[in-house]
Amino acid sequence: MTMTTRKTPKPLTELTLLDRFLFNEVMERPENLRVLLEIILGKEILLKYLPESEKETRTSPLNRFIKLDVWATDEDDAIYDTEVQQKNTYNLPKRSRYYQGVIDSRLLKPGTADFNELNDLFIIIIAPFDLFQKDFYLYTFRMQCEESPGLHLDDGVTRIFLNTHGINREDVSPDLIELLYLIEHTNDSGKTYQNTKLQKMSERVREIQGNSEVSVRYMQAWEERVIEQQAAKEEGRKEGRQEGIKEGFREAHLTLVRKKLTRGFDAEQIAETLELDRTEVDALIEEIQLDEKRQENER
């Protein structure tokens, strides 16, 4: 596809902090991420290293990798993975579980005997929808005992889901409400924030949106994503064609095996005659027998 036939991306100046690119650009600045984490968690955060965006990690080359939006570590070695999610994919609870597992698997060095050396971990997901339909701005999950609700497992993991459309204003801080407004309505130029740190963050966002170097990175990221999507579609088409060919062979083999069975051939004879692996023939015979039983039950 040529550049003239591609759809153009949304202008950088129209992105909000719910758009992954802008969120990552803004939160790579430690002063912005620190403000965000302090408001969400309600405590002071001192970052140990510079935040990392789009951090890739996996447990092995054979397993699915994950790309973390913004990764940070504080001076107590607690880890923060902060994500934005535009659409409800209906898998966020289990995705957060997978993220936790992959992150945990990379935390202990080989030979470490004490699991208490695992870092505390915070997985934070910010979305413009209510995943749990309780109208809350903030949902915090930690492991606790069902038989004794006040008894926590204290495994060091906290998963937080934020809903920009919450309505329980009396249960959260005004700063959190302002933060979530800024995240969703980033380009509301007429908005003045009571929290001076959020006001500064809003100004920094506009500076980033007007930065020519950031604009170039945005276009490059968009073009790379288009190329990746095209490659994935082509690979899918190839796999689809291959699966179609395999399905055609399977149907042909089913027909031939069914005919041989009606003529009294056993599995060994069928495998030899059709030059098929015996295990494949056994599987085809089992499928035929199951189909015949199903047809009998429907009569």
Sequence and secondary structure as in RCSB ss.txt:
>XXXX:A:sequence
MTMTTRKTPKPLTELTLLDRFLFNEVMERPENLRVLLEIILGKEILLKYLPESEKETRTSPLNRFIKLDVWATDE
DDAIYDTEVQQKNTYNLPKRSRYYQGVIDSRLLKPGTADFNELNDLFIIIIAPFDLFQKDFYLYTFRMQCEESPG
LHLDDGVTRIFLNTHGINREDVSPDLIELLYLIEHTNDSGKTYQNTKLQKMSERVREIQGNSEVSVRYMQAWEER
VIEQQAAKEEGRKEGRQEGIKEGFREAHLTLVRKKLTRGFDAEQIAETLELDRTEVDALIEEIQLDEKRQENER
>XXXX:A:secstr
  TTTS     GGG  TTSHHHHHHHHTSHHHHHHHHHHHHTS   BSS  EEEEEE SSTTS  EEEEEEEEBT
T  EEEEEE SS  S HHHHHHHHHHHHHHTTS TT   GGGS  EEEEEEESS TTSS  SEEEE  B SSSTT
 B   SEEEEEEETT   GGGS HHHHHHHHHHHSTT TT   SSHHHHHHHHHHHHHHT HHHHHHHHHHHHHH
HHHHHHHHHHHHHHHHHHHHHHHHHHHHHHHHHHHHHTT  HHHHHHHHT  HHHHHHHHHHHHHHHHHHHHH 
